[in-house]
Amino acid sequence: MTEQPIVISVAKPLWAAWSMGEELANVRGQRLTQASTSELLEALSLHEATLQKTAGRAPEVVYGLWMEDRYSNPLPITSSGVVAGDDYYVCEETPEEAQSFAEYLRDYAVNAVREELARR
């Protein structure tokens, strides 16, 4: 039997803000030391390109959360529909909190990759 997608309504208003592209999200954390130098440089390059495309993107109201199955990360549902799965979003209770936390996560991931590159 194939699992059906799960849609969760939100009890109180949430806001979604773009944090980082999938490549950067994939190399941060434990995988950071295992990734090759070229993978790290590519992740940074793709992140910078995406950051320029998304510059000025305001946080969006979240109407619900979508999950492919019970093991997947929840994706925010906004007025545009389900946010694309190739971006990493954070949800918070105010637009300012969402933007601030997204910037924190992005800066943390970028700095970790840069430190790993400098260490090499």
Z-matrix of the N, CA and C atoms (Angstrom, degrees):
N
C 1 1.447
C 2 1.529 1 109.48
N 3 1.300 2 116.94 1 131.11
C 4 1.460 3 122.59 2 178.64
C 5 1.521 4 109.22 3 -84.41
N 6 1.341 5 115.05 4 134.53
C 7 1.457 6 118.88 5 178.53
C 8 1.517 7 110.33 6 -71.75
N 9 1.307 8 115.59 7 142.17
C 10 1.456 9 121.78 8 176.31
C 11 1.525 10 109.21 9 -85.75
N 12 1.335 11 118.16 10 149.13
C 13 1.466 12 119.65 11 175.16
C 14 1.527 13 110.19 12 -59.19
N 15 1.318 14 115.54 13 152.12
C 16 1.463 15 121.80 14 -179.52
C 17 1.524 16 107.70 15 -109.50
N 18 1.330 17 116.80 16 129.44
C 19 1.458 18 121.49 17 176.05
C 20 1.516 19 107.44 18 -116.85
N 21 1.311 20 115.77 19 126.14
C 22 1.468 21 121.85 20 -177.48
C 23 1.526 22 107.74 21 -114.39
N 24 1.320 23 116.60 22 125.47
C 25 1.464 24 118.24 23 175.26
C 26 1.524 25 107.73 24 -82.55
N 27 1.306 26 116.26 25 154.43
C 28 1.466 27 119.98 26 -179.30
C 29 1.526 28 108.95 27 -101.73
N 30 1.326 29 115.96 28 135.04
C 31 1.459 30 121.39 29 -176.54
C 32 1.523 31 112.10 30 -77.83
N 33 1.324 32 116.38 31 -27.80
C 34 1.460 33 119.53 32 177.98
C 35 1.518 34 108.02 33 -134.53
N 36 1.312 35 117.18 34 160.24
C 37 1.469 36 119.14 35 -176.08
C 38 1.528 37 112.59 36 -59.49
N 39 1.321 38 115.79 37 136.84
C 40 1.457 39 122.92 38 173.62
C 41 1.514 40 107.87 39 -126.40
N 42 1.319 41 115.36 40 159.63
C 43 1.451 42 122.10 41 177.25
C 44 1.516 43 108.41 42 -128.87
N 45 1.328 44 116.60 43 142.08
C 46 1.461 45 121.59 44 178.50
C 47 1.521 46 109.24 45 -111.66
N 48 1.325 47 116.24 46 137.59
C 49 1.464 48 122.09 47 176.83
C 50 1.513 49 109.00 48 -132.82
N 51 1.340 50 116.60 49 141.79
C 52 1.460 51 122.28 50 -179.46
C 53 1.516 52 109.50 51 -70.13
N 54 1.308 53 116.21 52 133.52
C 55 1.460 54 120.67 53 -179.03
C 56 1.517 55 111.50 54 -110.62
N 57 1.336 56 117.20 55 -56.80
C 58 1.463 57 119.29 56 -177.57
C 59 1.516 58 110.28 57 -159.97
N 60 1.308 59 115.11 58 158.88
C 61 1.454 60 120.48 59 176.53
C 62 1.517 61 111.62 60 -74.28
N 63 1.294 62 115.27 61 165.10
C 64 1.460 63 121.68 62 -175.83
C 65 1.524 64 112.66 63 -60.61
N 66 1.336 65 117.57 64 -39.18
C 67 1.476 66 120.57 65 -178.85
C 68 1.526 67 111.39 66 -60.35
N 69 1.327 68 115.90 67 -46.66
C 70 1.468 69 119.61 68 179.87
C 71 1.528 70 110.33 69 -66.77
N 72 1.322 71 116.41 70 -40.03
C 73 1.469 72 120.37 71 178.20
C 74 1.523 73 110.69 72 -61.57
N 75 1.324 74 116.76 73 -35.57
C 76 1.464 75 120.74 74 -178.00
C 77 1.523 76 113.30 75 -71.79
N 78 1.332 77 118.12 76 -33.42
C 79 1.466 78 119.31 77 -176.17
C 80 1.522 79 113.61 78 -91.60
N 81 1.329 80 117.60 79 -12.90
C 82 1.468 81 118.42 80 179.78
C 83 1.533 82 109.33 81 -73.32
N 84 1.298 83 116.42 82 164.37
C 85 1.454 84 120.65 83 176.51
C 86 1.515 85 112.63 84 79.42
N 87 1.306 86 117.14 85 -141.94
C 88 1.463 87 122.25 86 -174.69
C 89 1.525 88 112.31 87 -61.32
N 90 1.291 89 117.52 88 -33.27
C 91 1.452 90 120.63 89 -175.74
C 92 1.533 91 112.34 90 -73.43
N 93 1.312 92 116.28 91 -12.55
C 94 1.460 93 121.85 92 -176.14
C 95 1.520 94 112.15 93 -55.42
N 96 1.309 95 117.96 94 -48.12
C 97 1.465 96 120.87 95 -177.49
C 98 1.523 97 112.00 96 -76.46
N 99 1.328 98 117.37 97 -17.60
C 100 1.458 99 120.95 98 -179.51
C 101 1.524 100 112.55 99 -89.75
N 102 1.327 101 116.86 100 -21.02
C 103 1.461 102 120.84 101 -177.73
C 104 1.527 103 110.15 102 -71.85
N 105 1.316 104 115.26 103 146.24
C 106 1.463 105 119.27 104 177.32
C 107 1.526 106 109.31 105 -74.09
N 108 1.319 107 115.49 106 162.91
C 109 1.462 108 120.49 107 178.40
C 110 1.519 109 110.64 108 -59.22
N 111 1.318 110 117.05 109 -40.87
C 112 1.469 111 119.64 110 -179.98
C 113 1.526 112 111.22 111 -65.51
N 114 1.340 113 117.44 112 -35.79
C 115 1.469 114 120.01 113 176.97
C 116 1.529 115 110.82 114 -65.12
N 117 1.323 116 116.42 115 -41.03
C 118 1.461 117 120.35 116 179.42
C 119 1.529 118 110.79 117 -65.45
N 120 1.333 119 116.20 118 -44.66
C 121 1.469 120 119.89 119 179.10
C 122 1.528 121 111.09 120 -64.11
N 123 1.323 122 116.97 121 -39.81
C 124 1.466 123 120.55 122 178.41
C 125 1.526 124 110.99 123 -64.88
N 126 1.331 125 116.51 124 -41.71
C 127 1.464 126 120.36 125 178.93
C 128 1.522 127 110.96 126 -61.68
N 129 1.335 128 117.00 127 -43.31
C 130 1.463 129 120.55 128 177.30
C 131 1.517 130 111.87 129 -64.23
N 132 1.321 131 116.45 130 -42.36
C 133 1.464 132 121.26 131 -179.43
C 134 1.535 133 111.12 132 -63.46
N 135 1.330 134 116.40 133 -46.68
C 136 1.467 135 120.09 134 178.58
C 137 1.526 136 110.65 135 -64.34
N 138 1.317 137 115.92 136 -38.02
C 139 1.463 138 119.93 137 179.21
C 140 1.529 139 110.45 138 -63.11
N 141 1.328 140 116.86 139 -45.92
C 142 1.471 141 120.61 140 179.77
C 143 1.530 142 111.07 141 -60.93
N 144 1.334 143 117.04 142 -41.73
C 145 1.467 144 120.49 143 179.03
C 146 1.522 145 110.94 144 -64.25
N 147 1.317 146 116.64 145 -43.16
C 148 1.459 147 120.54 146 179.37
C 149 1.519 148 110.74 147 -67.95
N 150 1.325 149 116.71 148 -37.94
C 151 1.458 150 121.32 149 178.96
C 152 1.530 151 110.44 150 -59.83
N 153 1.329 152 117.37 151 -40.42
C 154 1.463 153 120.35 152 178.30
C 155 1.516 154 111.27 153 -66.48
N 156 1.343 155 117.01 154 -38.23
C 157 1.469 156 120.18 155 179.05
C 158 1.521 157 111.73 156 -68.71
N 159 1.326 158 116.77 157 -31.62
C 160 1.464 159 120.27 158 -175.71
C 161 1.526 160 112.96 159 -99.22
N 162 1.324 161 117.61 160 3.87
C 163 1.469 162 120.95 161 -179.17
C 164 1.527 163 109.83 162 -56.11
N 165 1.295 164 114.72 163 133.41
C 166 1.455 165 119.54 164 178.00
C 167 1.521 166 113.93 165 82.01
N 168 1.327 167 117.31 166 0.93
C 169 1.462 168 119.15 167 179.19
C 170 1.522 169 108.24 168 -69.24
N 171 1.308 170 115.52 169 120.22
C 172 1.460 171 120.01 170 -178.96
C 173 1.528 172 110.08 171 -79.86
N 174 1.327 173 116.99 172 151.40
C 175 1.463 174 118.82 173 174.56
C 176 1.531 175 110.57 174 -58.34
N 177 1.321 176 115.51 175 150.10
C 178 1.461 177 121.29 176 -177.39
C 179 1.524 178 110.24 177 -115.02
N 180 1.341 179 115.52 178 150.25
C 181 1.463 180 120.79 179 176.98
C 182 1.522 181 108.75 180 -68.28
N 183 1.321 182 115.81 181 135.92
C 184 1.464 183 121.84 182 177.82
C 185 1.520 184 108.22 183 -100.59
N 186 1.330 185 115.69 184 123.21
C 187 1.463 186 120.86 185 179.93
C 188 1.526 187 111.88 186 -96.73
N 189 1.298 188 116.30 187 -17.67
C 190 1.454 189 120.99 188 179.67
C 191 1.511 190 109.64 189 -176.44
N 192 1.314 191 115.92 190 178.82
C 193 1.463 192 121.57 191 178.49
C 194 1.519 193 108.69 192 -124.65
N 195 1.319 194 116.80 193 140.93
C 196 1.463 195 124.32 194 -177.18
C 197 1.523 196 108.42 195 -116.72
N 198 1.323 197 115.65 196 132.86
C 199 1.465 198 120.34 197 175.97
C 200 1.520 199 108.25 198 -129.85
N 201 1.333 200 116.14 199 129.71
C 202 1.470 201 120.59 200 177.86
C 203 1.524 202 110.78 201 -58.25
N 204 1.323 203 115.37 202 -42.60
C 205 1.454 204 122.24 203 176.98
C 206 1.523 205 107.31 204 -155.57
N 207 1.289 206 117.73 205 -178.53
C 208 1.463 207 119.52 206 -174.78
C 209 1.523 208 113.71 207 -70.85
N 210 1.317 209 118.25 208 -8.99
C 211 1.468 210 121.79 209 -179.97
C 212 1.524 211 113.30 210 -99.15
N 213 1.309 212 117.83 211 -11.19
C 214 1.468 213 120.50 212 -175.56
C 215 1.528 214 110.93 213 -87.90
N 216 1.331 215 115.21 214 160.11
C 217 1.462 216 120.50 215 176.46
C 218 1.522 217 109.47 216 -73.71
N 219 1.325 218 117.34 217 142.54
C 220 1.468 219 119.03 218 177.45
C 221 1.524 220 111.10 219 -69.42
N 222 1.323 221 115.83 220 136.49
C 223 1.460 222 122.12 221 176.28
C 224 1.523 223 108.23 222 -108.42
N 225 1.333 224 118.11 223 137.61
C 226 1.455 225 119.19 224 -178.91
C 227 1.531 226 112.51 225 -70.56
N 228 1.321 227 115.70 226 143.40
C 229 1.461 228 122.29 227 172.75
C 230 1.523 229 106.30 228 -103.87
N 231 1.326 230 116.19 229 119.45
C 232 1.463 231 121.59 230 -178.77
C 233 1.529 232 108.13 231 -114.53
N 234 1.318 233 116.76 232 -173.53
C 235 1.471 234 120.19 233 178.99
C 236 1.520 235 111.60 234 -62.91
N 237 1.337 236 117.19 235 -20.27
C 238 1.469 237 121.79 236 177.43
C 239 1.521 238 112.07 237 -86.32
N 240 1.310 239 117.34 238 -4.61
C 241 1.461 240 121.40 239 -175.91
C 242 1.515 241 110.44 240 107.47
N 243 1.319 242 116.60 241 -159.00
C 244 1.464 243 120.93 242 179.43
C 245 1.524 244 108.35 243 -71.23
N 246 1.333 245 116.67 244 130.29
C 247 1.458 246 121.13 245 178.67
C 248 1.529 247 108.60 246 -66.33
N 249 1.309 248 115.75 247 138.11
C 250 1.465 249 121.44 248 -176.65
C 251 1.519 250 111.86 249 -52.89
N 252 1.322 251 115.69 250 140.41
C 253 1.464 252 120.88 251 -176.89
C 254 1.515 253 114.01 252 -74.71
N 255 1.340 254 119.06 253 -7.44
C 256 1.456 255 119.33 254 -179.08
C 257 1.527 256 112.04 255 -88.52
N 258 1.298 257 117.33 256 2.11
C 259 1.460 258 121.82 257 175.63
C 260 1.516 259 109.21 258 -115.21
N 261 1.296 260 116.69 259 152.87
C 262 1.453 261 122.24 260 178.72
C 263 1.522 262 107.68 261 -106.17
N 264 1.319 263 116.21 262 119.23
C 265 1.454 264 121.60 263 -177.47
C 266 1.519 265 110.94 264 -114.52
N 267 1.333 266 116.25 265 154.37
C 268 1.459 267 121.33 266 172.00
C 269 1.524 268 107.81 267 -119.54
N 270 1.304 269 115.72 268 147.96
C 271 1.463 270 121.56 269 179.24
C 272 1.524 271 109.42 270 -117.32
N 273 1.301 272 115.50 271 133.47
C 274 1.466 273 121.65 272 177.37
C 275 1.521 274 108.87 273 -140.62
N 276 1.348 275 115.79 274 177.85
C 277 1.459 276 120.03 275 -173.47
C 278 1.525 277 114.38 276 -84.36
N 279 1.325 278 118.14 277 -18.92
C 280 1.468 279 120.13 278 175.71
C 281 1.526 280 108.05 279 -131.89
N 282 1.329 281 117.44 280 157.20
C 283 1.465 282 119.04 281 178.08
C 284 1.525 283 112.41 282 -61.28
N 285 1.324 284 117.02 283 -36.11
C 286 1.467 285 120.72 284 179.89
C 287 1.525 286 111.28 285 -66.14
N 288 1.332 287 117.09 286 -41.78
C 289 1.465 288 120.86 287 177.40
C 290 1.520 289 110.87 288 -64.39
N 291 1.335 290 116.28 289 -42.89
C 292 1.463 291 120.34 290 -179.85
C 293 1.518 292 110.56 291 -61.97
N 294 1.335 293 116.65 292 -46.53
C 295 1.461 294 121.16 293 -179.34
C 296 1.525 295 110.87 294 -64.28
N 297 1.321 296 116.72 295 -44.34
C 298 1.454 297 121.45 296 -178.94
C 299 1.528 298 111.49 297 -63.19
N 300 1.329 299 116.86 298 -44.94
C 301 1.458 300 120.00 299 -178.99
C 302 1.523 301 110.59 300 -68.97
N 303 1.332 302 117.71 301 -37.45
C 304 1.463 303 121.08 302 177.45
C 305 1.520 304 110.51 303 -62.49
N 306 1.327 305 116.75 304 -43.56
C 307 1.461 306 120.71 305 178.36
C 308 1.525 307 110.94 306 -64.42
N 309 1.329 308 116.82 307 -40.35
C 310 1.463 309 120.83 308 178.04
C 311 1.531 310 110.86 309 -60.83
N 312 1.344 311 116.84 310 -48.78
C 313 1.469 312 120.75 311 179.87
C 314 1.521 313 111.29 312 -61.62
N 315 1.325 314 116.13 313 -42.84
C 316 1.466 315 121.24 314 -179.91
C 317 1.524 316 110.33 315 -62.86
N 318 1.338 317 117.05 316 -48.93
C 319 1.463 318 121.04 317 -179.49
C 320 1.523 319 111.23 318 -62.38
N 321 1.319 320 116.51 319 -41.13
C 322 1.460 321 121.20 320 179.93
C 323 1.530 322 110.63 321 -61.91
N 324 1.331 323 116.39 322 -45.50
C 325 1.467 324 120.57 323 -178.96
C 326 1.528 325 111.25 324 -66.61
N 327 1.327 326 117.23 325 -44.08
C 328 1.463 327 121.12 326 -180.00
C 329 1.523 328 110.37 327 -63.53
N 330 1.331 329 117.11 328 -44.16
C 331 1.461 330 120.33 329 179.25
C 332 1.525 331 111.71 330 -63.64
N 333 1.316 332 117.04 331 -39.23
C 334 1.468 333 120.40 332 179.27
C 335 1.539 334 110.19 333 -63.09
N 336 1.323 335 117.41 334 -42.05
C 337 1.463 336 121.03 335 178.82
C 338 1.527 337 109.78 336 -66.47
N 339 1.310 338 117.84 337 -43.52
C 340 1.475 339 120.95 338 179.45
C 341 1.533 340 111.13 339 -63.49
N 342 1.333 341 117.44 340 -40.37
C 343 1.462 342 120.75 341 177.82
C 344 1.518 343 111.09 342 -64.52
N 345 1.316 344 116.72 343 -39.82
C 346 1.473 345 120.18 344 178.26
C 347 1.532 346 110.57 345 -65.52
N 348 1.325 347 117.00 346 -40.44
C 349 1.471 348 120.54 347 177.49
C 350 1.526 349 110.27 348 -64.75
N 351 1.345 350 118.05 349 -41.12
C 352 1.458 351 121.28 350 179.17
C 353 1.518 352 110.91 351 -66.30
N 354 1.329 353 117.17 352 -36.30
C 355 1.455 354 121.78 353 179.55
C 356 1.527 355 111.09 354 -63.70
N 357 1.313 356 116.65 355 -33.25
C 358 1.457 357 120.68 356 -178.44
C 359 1.508 358 109.87 357 -75.66
